[in-house]
């Protein structure tokens, strides 16, 4: 949803995101049903990649259930190789 909101890298576009590394640390037990919010932050944009961080929080209390990380590489689907990040992603990381 986060990338979709930037309107880049959709399934019909020639380039898009590939997650090459991910991790998650669960800090507190999460039981079903739960009302949660996932907050996503962009950081450290390189030429072809972007680091993103995520917090899974309780929608009511704000308590943090988990934190995560993903390294996103921008990928040219025809060439099957990494390519330059779109300017929209660079702008998000610069904030």
C-alpha positions in Angstrom: 0.0 0.0 0.0 2.9 2.4 0.8 4.5 2.0 -2.6 1.2 2.0 -4.3 0.4 5.4 -2.7 3.5 6.8 -4.5 2.2 5.5 -7.8 5.5 4.0 -8.9 6.4 0.4 -9.9 3.0 -1.0 -10.6 2.7 -4.5 -12.1 2.2 -3.1 -15.6 5.2 -0.8 -15.5 8.7 -1.8 -16.9 10.4 -1.3 -13.5 9.4 -2.0 -10.0 10.4 -3.1 -6.5 12.0 -6.3 -5.4 12.6 -7.0 -1.7 16.0 -8.6 -1.3 16.4 -8.7 2.4 13.9 -8.5 5.3 13.8 -9.0 9.1 11.3 -8.7 11.9 11.6 -8.6 15.6 8.5 -9.3 17.7 8.6 -7.3 20.9 5.2 -8.2 22.4 2.6 -10.9 22.0 -0.1 -10.1 19.5 -3.3 -12.0 19.8 -6.2 -12.4 17.4 -8.3 -10.4 17.0 -6.2 -7.2 17.1 -6.6 -3.7 15.6 -3.1 -2.8 14.3 -1.4 -0.1 12.3 1.7 -0.6 10.2 3.9 2.5 10.0 6.5 2.5 7.3 9.5 4.8 7.0 12.0 5.2 4.2 15.7 5.8 4.9 19.0 5.6 3.1 18.4 5.7 -0.6 21.2 4.5 -2.8 21.4 4.5 -6.6 19.2 1.4 -7.0 18.1 0.5 -3.5 16.2 1.9 -0.5 16.1 0.8 3.2 12.6 0.8 4.7 11.6 0.3 8.4 8.3 -0.8 9.8 6.5 -0.6 13.1 3.5 -2.7 13.9 1.5 -0.8 16.6 -1.7 -1.2 18.5 -4.3 1.1 16.8 -5.7 2.2 20.2 -2.8 2.3 22.7 0.1 2.8 20.3 2.0 0.0 21.9 4.7 -1.5 19.6 4.2 -5.2 18.8 7.0 -5.6 16.2 9.6 -3.7 14.2 10.9 -4.7 10.8 13.3 -3.9 8.0 13.3 -4.4 4.3 15.9 -3.6 1.6 14.1 -2.8 -1.6 16.0 -2.8 -5.0 14.4 -1.2 -8.0 14.4 -3.7 -10.8 14.1 -3.5 -14.6 11.8 -6.4 -15.5 12.9 -6.7 -19.1 16.7 -6.5 -18.5 16.4 -8.6 -15.3 18.7 -6.2 -13.5 18.7 -3.4 -11.0 18.0 0.1 -12.2 17.9 3.6 -10.8 15.4 4.4 -8.1 12.5 6.7 -9.2 12.7 10.3 -8.0 9.5 9.8 -6.0 11.2 7.3 -3.8 14.4 9.4 -3.4 12.2 12.3 -2.3 10.5 10.2 0.4 13.9 9.0 1.7 15.2 12.6 1.9 12.4 13.7 4.3 
